[in-house]
Amino acid sequence: MTQDEPTDEEVVQTASDAAEGVIFSRYKQSSVRDCDVTVSFEDGTLEVDVYINVPEDVDGADPERVADDAALTAQQAVDDLFEA
């Protein structure tokens, strides 16, 4: 790792913030019963798992789609972090 590369902590925080940003841009925080964003970054490999539980009657996007979008956005945010 060079001095210019982000730390593992920065990578994890960036991914987590990006994923949560997607979730709460699609749902009101009060509508989300449970939400879990798990991020790990080891040996240059990023893993992002997103779980969302919202009531079925909540207007908005499909929770599975939002979880997928959140994970993809987290990965892109980390890619952008390394390109900066």
N, CA, C and O atoms as CSV, one atom per row, in Angstrom:
chain,resi,resn,atom,element,x,y,z
A,1,MET,N,N,0.845,-1.185,0.000
A,1,MET,CA,C,0.000,0.000,0.000
A,1,MET,C,C,0.883,1.238,0.000
A,1,MET,O,O,1.815,1.352,0.796
A,2,THR,N,N,0.584,2.142,-0.882
A,2,THR,CA,C,1.325,3.393,-0.924
A,2,THR,C,C,0.642,4.397,-0.009
A,2,THR,O,O,-0.488,4.193,0.435
A,3,GLN,N,N,1.355,5.485,0.262
A,3,GLN,CA,C,0.793,6.510,1.133
A,3,GLN,C,C,-0.472,7.125,0.560
A,3,GLN,O,O,-1.341,7.564,1.314
A,4,ASP,N,N,-0.587,7.164,-0.743
A,4,ASP,CA,C,-1.723,7.813,-1.373
A,4,ASP,C,C,-2.980,6.949,-1.391
A,4,ASP,O,O,-4.069,7.460,-1.653
A,5,GLU,N,N,-2.856,5.660,-1.121
A,5,GLU,CA,C,-4.021,4.783,-1.138
A,5,GLU,C,C,-4.829,4.973,0.139
A,5,GLU,O,O,-4.268,5.228,1.205
A,6,PRO,N,N,-6.149,4.849,0.027
A,6,PRO,CA,C,-6.991,4.979,1.223
A,6,PRO,C,C,-6.752,3.809,2.183
A,6,PRO,O,O,-6.375,2.712,1.772
A,7,THR,N,N,-6.978,4.069,3.449
A,7,THR,CA,C,-6.852,3.010,4.448
A,7,THR,C,C,-8.042,2.063,4.341
A,7,THR,O,O,-9.064,2.403,3.744
A,8,ASP,N,N,-7.906,0.888,4.917
A,8,ASP,CA,C,-9.019,-0.066,4.936
A,8,ASP,C,C,-10.237,0.549,5.607
A,8,ASP,O,O,-11.369,0.349,5.166
A,9,GLU,N,N,-9.995,1.304,6.685
A,9,GLU,CA,C,-11.096,1.959,7.399
A,9,GLU,C,C,-11.818,2.964,6.501
A,9,GLU,O,O,-13.047,3.038,6.516
A,10,GLU,N,N,-11.066,3.733,5.726
A,10,GLU,CA,C,-11.671,4.705,4.801
A,10,GLU,C,C,-12.498,3.985,3.731
A,10,GLU,O,O,-13.575,4.450,3.358
A,11,VAL,N,N,-12.000,2.870,3.251
A,11,VAL,CA,C,-12.724,2.102,2.230
A,11,VAL,C,C,-14.045,1.603,2.797
A,11,VAL,O,O,-15.090,1.754,2.165
A,12,VAL,N,N,-14.001,1.015,3.975
A,12,VAL,CA,C,-15.212,0.476,4.596
A,12,VAL,C,C,-16.215,1.592,4.877
A,12,VAL,O,O,-17.407,1.433,4.611
A,13,GLN,N,N,-15.748,2.712,5.409
A,13,GLN,CA,C,-16.642,3.832,5.727
A,13,GLN,C,C,-17.261,4.419,4.464
A,13,GLN,O,O,-18.450,4.740,4.451
A,14,THR,N,N,-16.477,4.563,3.413
A,14,THR,CA,C,-16.981,5.096,2.149
A,14,THR,C,C,-18.072,4.196,1.581
A,14,THR,O,O,-19.115,4.684,1.144
A,15,ALA,N,N,-17.839,2.892,1.585
A,15,ALA,CA,C,-18.817,1.941,1.058
A,15,ALA,C,C,-20.092,1.956,1.891
A,15,ALA,O,O,-21.197,1.965,1.349
A,16,SER,N,N,-19.935,1.960,3.196
A,16,SER,CA,C,-21.089,1.957,4.090
A,16,SER,C,C,-21.933,3.226,3.922
A,16,SER,O,O,-23.159,3.154,3.836
A,17,ASP,N,N,-21.277,4.373,3.878
A,17,ASP,CA,C,-21.994,5.645,3.710
A,17,ASP,C,C,-22.745,5.680,2.381
A,17,ASP,O,O,-23.880,6.153,2.315
A,18,ALA,N,N,-22.113,5.183,1.333
A,18,ALA,CA,C,-22.753,5.186,0.004
A,18,ALA,C,C,-23.983,4.289,-0.008
A,18,ALA,O,O,-25.028,4.667,-0.538
A,19,ALA,N,N,-23.860,3.106,0.574
A,19,ALA,CA,C,-24.991,2.169,0.604
A,19,ALA,C,C,-26.156,2.746,1.404
A,19,ALA,O,O,-27.305,2.690,0.965
A,20,GLU,N,N,-25.855,3.300,2.577
A,20,GLU,CA,C,-26.915,3.884,3.396
A,20,GLU,C,C,-27.549,5.081,2.694
A,20,GLU,O,O,-28.750,5.314,2.830
A,21,GLY,N,N,-26.761,5.829,1.954
A,21,GLY,CA,C,-27.298,6.964,1.204
A,21,GLY,C,C,-28.341,6.536,0.191
A,21,GLY,O,O,-29.359,7.208,0.021
A,22,VAL,N,N,-28.092,5.412,-0.488
A,22,VAL,CA,C,-29.071,4.898,-1.457
A,22,VAL,C,C,-30.340,4.462,-0.738
A,22,VAL,O,O,-31.446,4.795,-1.163
A,23,ILE,N,N,-30.180,3.722,0.341
A,23,ILE,CA,C,-31.353,3.213,1.074
A,23,ILE,C,C,-32.246,4.360,1.515
A,23,ILE,O,O,-33.456,4.336,1.293
A,24,PHE,N,N,-31.643,5.367,2.144
A,24,PHE,CA,C,-32.455,6.450,2.699
A,24,PHE,C,C,-32.815,7.524,1.685
A,24,PHE,O,O,-33.512,8.483,2.018
A,25,SER,N,N,-32.350,7.374,0.456
A,25,SER,CA,C,-32.856,8.236,-0.608
A,25,SER,C,C,-34.109,7.616,-1.235
A,25,SER,O,O,-34.879,8.303,-1.906
A,26,ARG,N,N,-34.302,6.339,-1.015
A,26,ARG,CA,C,-35.458,5.636,-1.581
A,26,ARG,C,C,-36.583,5.438,-0.577
A,26,ARG,O,O,-37.747,5.320,-0.959
A,27,TYR,N,N,-36.240,5.403,0.697
A,27,TYR,CA,C,-37.234,5.188,1.760
A,27,TYR,C,C,-37.054,6.238,2.845
A,27,TYR,O,O,-35.940,6.681,3.124
A,28,LYS,N,N,-38.173,6.631,3.453
A,28,LYS,CA,C,-38.100,7.469,4.642
A,28,LYS,C,C,-37.474,6.623,5.750
A,28,LYS,O,O,-37.747,5.427,5.854
A,29,GLN,N,N,-36.652,7.235,6.557
A,29,GLN,CA,C,-35.994,6.494,7.628
A,29,GLN,C,C,-37.021,5.837,8.550
A,29,GLN,O,O,-36.785,4.736,9.048
A,30,SER,N,N,-38.140,6.489,8.780
A,30,SER,CA,C,-39.167,5.935,9.663
A,30,SER,C,C,-39.873,4.727,9.050
A,30,SER,O,O,-40.520,3.961,9.764
A,31,SER,N,N,-39.752,4.553,7.742
A,31,SER,CA,C,-40.382,3.415,7.071
A,31,SER,C,C,-39.523,2.153,7.114
A,31,SER,O,O,-40.019,1.056,6.856
A,32,VAL,N,N,-38.271,2.298,7.430
A,32,VAL,CA,C,-37.356,1.152,7.436
A,32,VAL,C,C,-37.393,0.498,8.813
A,32,VAL,O,O,-36.990,1.090,9.814
A,33,ARG,N,N,-37.891,-0.746,8.836
A,33,ARG,CA,C,-37.939,-1.479,10.105
A,33,ARG,C,C,-36.545,-1.890,10.550
A,33,ARG,O,O,-36.191,-1.778,11.724
A,34,ASP,N,N,-35.763,-2.368,9.592
A,34,ASP,CA,C,-34.414,-2.834,9.899
A,34,ASP,C,C,-33.558,-2.682,8.652
A,34,ASP,O,O,-34.037,-2.817,7.526
A,35,CYS,N,N,-32.319,-2.407,8.873
A,35,CYS,CA,C,-31.381,-2.211,7.770
A,35,CYS,C,C,-30.000,-2.605,8.267
A,35,CYS,O,O,-29.582,-2.209,9.355
A,36,ASP,N,N,-29.303,-3.382,7.467
A,36,ASP,CA,C,-27.957,-3.782,7.857
A,36,ASP,C,C,-27.052,-3.708,6.635
A,36,ASP,O,O,-27.317,-4.338,5.611
A,37,VAL,N,N,-25.999,-2.944,6.753
A,37,VAL,CA,C,-24.986,-2.845,5.706
A,37,VAL,C,C,-23.700,-3.398,6.300
A,37,VAL,O,O,-23.146,-2.837,7.245
A,38,THR,N,N,-23.233,-4.502,5.736
A,38,THR,CA,C,-22.003,-5.134,6.204
A,38,THR,C,C,-20.953,-4.989,5.116
A,38,THR,O,O,-21.155,-5.410,3.977
A,39,VAL,N,N,-19.838,-4.389,5.481
A,39,VAL,CA,C,-18.765,-4.149,4.516
A,39,VAL,C,C,-17.471,-4.725,5.075
A,39,VAL,O,O,-17.127,-4.508,6.237
A,40,SER,N,N,-16.764,-5.459,4.230
A,40,SER,CA,C,-15.422,-5.906,4.602
A,40,SER,C,C,-14.481,-5.623,3.441
A,40,SER,O,O,-14.862,-5.672,2.272
A,41,PHE,N,N,-13.251,-5.328,3.801
A,41,PHE,CA,C,-12.218,-5.057,2.804
A,41,PHE,C,C,-10.939,-5.709,3.289
A,41,PHE,O,O,-10.267,-5.204,4.188
A,42,GLU,N,N,-10.613,-6.843,2.676
A,42,GLU,CA,C,-9.421,-7.581,3.073
A,42,GLU,C,C,-8.648,-7.985,1.832
A,42,GLU,O,O,-9.222,-8.463,0.854
A,43,ASP,N,N,-7.352,-7.789,1.883
A,43,ASP,CA,C,-6.463,-8.169,0.781
A,43,ASP,C,C,-6.932,-7.622,-0.564
A,43,ASP,O,O,-6.828,-8.293,-1.591
A,44,GLY,N,N,-7.449,-6.393,-0.543
A,44,GLY,CA,C,-7.879,-5.745,-1.775
A,44,GLY,C,C,-9.225,-6.190,-2.301
A,44,GLY,O,O,-9.620,-5.803,-3.401
A,45,THR,N,N,-9.941,-7.005,-1.525
A,45,THR,CA,C,-11.252,-7.495,-1.957
A,45,THR,C,C,-12.339,-6.852,-1.111
A,45,THR,O,O,-12.325,-6.932,0.118
A,46,LEU,N,N,-13.277,-6.214,-1.792
A,46,LEU,CA,C,-14.400,-5.555,-1.127
A,46,LEU,C,C,-15.624,-6.455,-1.172
A,46,LEU,O,O,-15.991,-6.972,-2.227
A,47,GLU,N,N,-16.248,-6.635,-0.025
A,47,GLU,CA,C,-17.515,-7.363,0.049
A,47,GLU,C,C,-18.540,-6.461,0.714
A,47,GLU,O,O,-18.296,-5.885,1.774
A,48,VAL,N,N,-19.692,-6.353,0.065
A,48,VAL,CA,C,-20.769,-5.515,0.586
A,48,VAL,C,C,-22.050,-6.333,0.595
A,48,VAL,O,O,-22.482,-6.838,-0.441
A,49,ASP,N,N,-22.654,-6.461,1.772
A,49,ASP,CA,C,-23.940,-7.139,1.913
A,49,ASP,C,C,-24.930,-6.137,2.487
A,49,ASP,O,O,-24.645,-5.452,3.468
A,50,VAL,N,N,-26.098,-6.064,1.859
A,50,VAL,CA,C,-27.115,-5.105,2.293
A,50,VAL,C,C,-28.419,-5.849,2.537
A,50,VAL,O,O,-28.879,-6.619,1.694
A,51,TYR,N,N,-29.007,-5.607,3.703
A,51,TYR,CA,C,-30.303,-6.180,4.068
A,51,TYR,C,C,-31.227,-5.031,4.441
A,51,TYR,O,O,-30.853,-4.139,5.202
A,52,ILE,N,N,-32.448,-5.066,3.891
A,52,ILE,CA,C,-33.435,-4.029,4.196
A,52,ILE,C,C,-34.763,-4.702,4.510
A,52,ILE,O,O,-35.189,-5.614,3.801
A,53,ASN,N,N,-35.415,-4.249,5.578
A,53,ASN,CA,C,-36.739,-4.746,5.931
A,53,ASN,C,C,-37.673,-3.543,6.010
A,53,ASN,O,O,-37.550,-2.692,6.891
A,54,VAL,N,N,-38.615,-3.496,5.060
A,54,VAL,CA,C,-39.639,-2.451,5.065
A,54,VAL,C,C,-41.006,-3.119,4.977
A,54,VAL,O,O,-41.125,-4.206,4.411
A,55,PRO,N,N,-42.037,-2.485,5.528
A,55,PRO,CA,C,-43.379,-3.055,5.423
A,55,PRO,C,C,-43.800,-3.173,3.957
A,55,PRO,O,O,-43.405,-2.358,3.124
A,56,GLU,N,N,-44.595,-4.183,3.654
A,56,GLU,CA,C,-45.036,-4.412,2.278
A,56,GLU,C,C,-45.857,-3.258,1.730
A,56,GLU,O,O,-45.868,-3.026,0.521
A,57,ASP,N,N,-46.553,-2.524,2.612
A,57,ASP,CA,C,-47.428,-1.448,2.148
A,57,ASP,C,C,-46.717,-0.109,1.968
A,57,ASP,O,O,-47.359,0.897,1.665
A,58,VAL,N,N,-45.402,-0.090,2.151
A,58,VAL,CA,C,-44.648,1.154,1.977
A,58,VAL,C,C,-44.480,1.440,0.490
A,58,VAL,O,O,-44.060,0.580,-0.284
A,59,ASP,N,N,-44.822,2.677,0.108
A,59,ASP,CA,C,-44.597,3.084,-1.270
A,59,ASP,C,C,-43.099,3.228,-1.495
A,59,ASP,O,O,-42.369,3.723,-0.635
A,60,GLY,N,N,-42.668,2.800,-2.630
A,60,GLY,CA,C,-41.253,2.921,-2.949
A,60,GLY,C,C,-40.784,1.730,-3.746
A,60,GLY,O,O,-41.576,0.885,-4.164
A,61,ALA,N,N,-39.502,1.677,-3.947
A,61,ALA,CA,C,-38.901,0.637,-4.769
A,61,ALA,C,C,-38.895,-0.705,-4.043
A,61,ALA,O,O,-39.032,-0.772,-2.821
A,62,ASP,N,N,-38.733,-1.762,-4.819
A,62,ASP,CA,C,-38.625,-3.112,-4.298
A,62,ASP,C,C,-37.386,-3.202,-3.397
A,62,ASP,O,O,-36.298,-2.812,-3.821
A,63,PRO,N,N,-37.527,-3.705,-2.168
A,63,PRO,CA,C,-36.392,-3.761,-1.244
A,63,PRO,C,C,-35.184,-4.531,-1.793
A,63,PRO,O,O,-34.043,-4.140,-1.550
A,64,GLU,N,N,-35.423,-5.601,-2.516
A,64,GLU,CA,C,-34.306,-6.356,-3.084
A,64,GLU,C,C,-33.552,-5.515,-4.107
A,64,GLU,O,O,-32.323,-5.550,-4.167
A,65,ARG,N,N,-34.286,-4.772,-4.900
A,65,ARG,CA,C,-33.665,-3.899,-5.903
A,65,ARG,C,C,-32.864,-2.790,-5.223
A,65,ARG,O,O,-31.755,-2.464,-5.645
A,66,VAL,N,N,-33.439,-2.216,-4.171
A,66,VAL,CA,C,-32.742,-1.152,-3.445
A,66,VAL,C,C,-31.470,-1.709,-2.803
A,66,VAL,O,O,-30.432,-1.048,-2.822
A,67,ALA,N,N,-31.536,-2.902,-2.242
A,67,ALA,CA,C,-30.354,-3.523,-1.637
A,67,ALA,C,C,-29.271,-3.746,-2.690
A,67,ALA,O,O,-28.096,-3.473,-2.444
A,68,ASP,N,N,-29.665,-4.241,-3.859
A,68,ASP,CA,C,-28.696,-4.439,-4.947
A,68,ASP,C,C,-28.089,-3.116,-5.396
A,68,ASP,O,O,-26.877,-3.009,-5.583
A,69,ASP,N,N,-28.947,-2.104,-5.566
A,69,ASP,CA,C,-28.459,-0.783,-5.970
A,69,ASP,C,C,-27.507,-0.203,-4.927
A,69,ASP,O,O,-26.501,0.416,-5.273
A,70,ALA,N,N,-27.829,-0.406,-3.651
A,70,ALA,CA,C,-26.986,0.110,-2.574
A,70,ALA,C,C,-25.610,-0.551,-2.602
A,70,ALA,O,O,-24.591,0.118,-2.431
A,71,ALA,N,N,-25.584,-1.863,-2.818
A,71,ALA,CA,C,-24.305,-2.584,-2.876
A,71,ALA,C,C,-23.477,-2.131,-4.081
A,71,ALA,O,O,-22.268,-1.930,-3.971
A,72,LEU,N,N,-24.130,-1.973,-5.220
A,72,LEU,CA,C,-23.420,-1.518,-6.418
A,72,LEU,C,C,-22.889,-0.098,-6.244
A,72,LEU,O,O,-21.773,0.210,-6.665
A,73,THR,N,N,-23.679,0.751,-5.633
A,73,THR,CA,C,-23.252,2.131,-5.389
A,73,THR,C,C,-22.066,2.163,-4.425
A,73,THR,O,O,-21.149,2.967,-4.590
A,74,ALA,N,N,-22.086,1.297,-3.429
A,74,ALA,CA,C,-20.970,1.206,-2.487
A,74,ALA,C,C,-19.690,0.802,-3.213
A,74,ALA,O,O,-18.625,1.369,-2.966
A,75,GLN,N,N,-19.798,-0.169,-4.099
A,75,GLN,CA,C,-18.632,-0.612,-4.860
A,75,GLN,C,C,-18.104,0.513,-5.755
A,75,GLN,O,O,-16.894,0.711,-5.865
A,76,GLN,N,N,-19.010,1.239,-6.385
A,76,GLN,CA,C,-18.598,2.346,-7.252
A,76,GLN,C,C,-17.934,3.460,-6.444
A,76,GLN,O,O,-16.961,4.067,-6.891
A,77,ALA,N,N,-18.466,3.720,-5.258
A,77,ALA,CA,C,-17.875,4.757,-4.406
A,77,ALA,C,C,-16.447,4.397,-4.027
A,77,ALA,O,O,-15.579,5.268,-3.972
A,78,VAL,N,N,-16.201,3.129,-3.767
A,78,VAL,CA,C,-14.849,2.684,-3.423
A,78,VAL,C,C,-13.946,2.770,-4.651
A,78,VAL,O,O,-12.791,3.182,-4.542
A,79,ASP,N,N,-14.461,2.385,-5.811
A,79,ASP,CA,C,-13.684,2.543,-7.045
A,79,ASP,C,C,-13.281,4.002,-7.234
A,79,ASP,O,O,-12.136,4.301,-7.571
A,80,ASP,N,N,-14.239,4.908,-7.013
A,80,ASP,CA,C,-13.962,6.345,-7.148
A,80,ASP,C,C,-12.920,6.802,-6.121
A,80,ASP,O,O,-12.079,7.648,-6.423
A,81,LEU,N,N,-12.979,6.246,-4.922
A,81,LEU,CA,C,-12.028,6.599,-3.884
A,81,LEU,C,C,-10.601,6.238,-4.299
A,81,LEU,O,O,-9.670,7.005,-4.056
A,82,PHE,N,N,-10.432,5.087,-4.918
A,82,PHE,CA,C,-9.104,4.664,-5.360
A,82,PHE,C,C,-8.612,5.449,-6.577
A,82,PHE,O,O,-7.406,5.581,-6.787
A,83,GLU,N,N,-9.541,5.967,-7.373
A,83,GLU,CA,C,-9.171,6.743,-8.558
A,83,GLU,C,C,-8.809,8.184,-8.208
A,83,GLU,O,O,-8.136,8.866,-8.981
A,84,ALA,N,N,-9.256,8.641,-7.045
A,84,ALA,CA,C,-9.014,10.041,-6.653
A,84,ALA,C,C,-7.560,10.313,-6.375
A,84,ALA,O,O,-7.196,11.439,-6.036
